[in-house]
Amino acid sequence: MALPRLVSIIPVALIALLLLVSASCDTSISQSTTTKPSSISEEITWAAIVQHGQKTGYSYEKTRTFKQDGKLLVETVTELMIESKRLQQTTTLQLKNLFLETSNGNLISFQSEMNAISFSGTVSADGKTLAIKTISAGQEATSTIAWNSEWGGLYATQKILKDTPLEPGEKRSVTALIPLLNQACTVQYEAVGMEEVTMLDGSQVQLMKVINKIFTNAGLASESIIWINNQGQPIKTKDIAQNIEMFKCDEQYAKSPNEVIKFDLAADTIVPVKKDLTGIHTKNLAVYRITLEHTSPDQVFPARSNQYFIKVDKQTIDLHVQRMSIDGTLSIPAIVQVAPVPEDSMPSPLIQSDDQKIIAMSQQVLPAEKSAAVIALAMEKYVHEKITAKNFSTAFASAAEVAQNLEGDCTEHSVLLTALLRARKIPARTAMGLVYFEFPTSKGFAYHMWTEAWVSDRWFPLDATMGRGGIGPGHIKVGDSNLAGAGAFAAFLPVSQVIGQVKIEAVLVE
């Protein structure tokens, strides 16, 4: 199989790191005040990021307390940098945050930057709404979410640990805005007990082991372990699913050169399958027995588009995936198809279907009198042929950026195709999950992103990365999203619940 431009779990890895930082050199983000009041107190913390035993980045955090207009405020500035490797290409991710909160940990405003995408928000005077502005590729949009004046930000997640020492068995929680997810999440801490922890230099330290869980409205978003000292400061943090660790250290080590990266996010996260599935993308039906170690799979794998499941037990399902014909027919039992919502047809900061270049590109593909199904397939082929540069070094580019540089991996193929379809008045959204892929040294399911178009009365799956004219049963869907609003990246969270704990067995292929 020729090497397609696929396998992107960078957004998921970044979200995992964000959630670690939420539990735990100055940035280019503009400061919260034009004339900075002098600090009452200031605390700076550095940490080394370690993936699979290798130092691959650092995090920096500065917490500054000051008075302004007679009020005691807290400003938290964080910067996170991490290098990862995908198919032998190195990706550098940078995320910067600036949060302003009251001394009680109530959010006032925030700013976040990830590569070319930025978010900023301010809580309304009555504390009931948070308006979030998103800027990407020179375009901006504002969305508003319901808020509570007592909810916090990054400082609130620190304060709850530092106020008084945690006792074994004790639970604490706080509601706070998590950057990039851009929504209020419940951050929960549960103290387990004292434990001897090995540090970077091999020394042993007695620390309190704390289980940290972060919940969105949809459920559990992440679970990690934090080891804190008796001042409530995180000394070591570990994401359970992705084997990412953070160690508190000095600035010199944090900013020291990273190690040569051996772990490959594409090749080394592949989910093996015993049965030889060569040719699966040309088949019509596959039944997969899927087991998740810590989560019920019926809560993760949706019964929609071209797949449904039969529950075997609490940890196992049989997932039926079938090729859908261009007229939308399926021989498997009818699957509930949720009709498009307005956001599936509208431009957004990540899917700029109103961008002039995207509109011009969309008009190059077939005349308007053709059916939506025919146009959708032609669009898939068009994007497949247009994006010729295999570039795995991009974390996540918006559709307008892809239209300009015509390079990237599966995420870039997906967002561009989605935007082109919307520009032709065809509702479209992105889909995330797993795809069967044959690496030079292994075969199995790799993490992937593709597109779905609303054709007649069904969501028709398309994959511009592979360009096969729709998809067969070699794709396993975990989630879908129109990537609208400031919380678009939350769409990748379901994939984070699969990484590191899924087992797949092919039961039937025909």
Order of alpha helices (4+ residues) and beta strands (2+ residues): alpha-beta-beta-beta-beta-beta-beta-beta-beta-alpha-beta-beta-beta-beta-beta-beta-alpha-beta-beta-beta-beta-alpha-alpha-beta-alpha-beta-alpha-beta-beta-beta-beta-alpha-beta
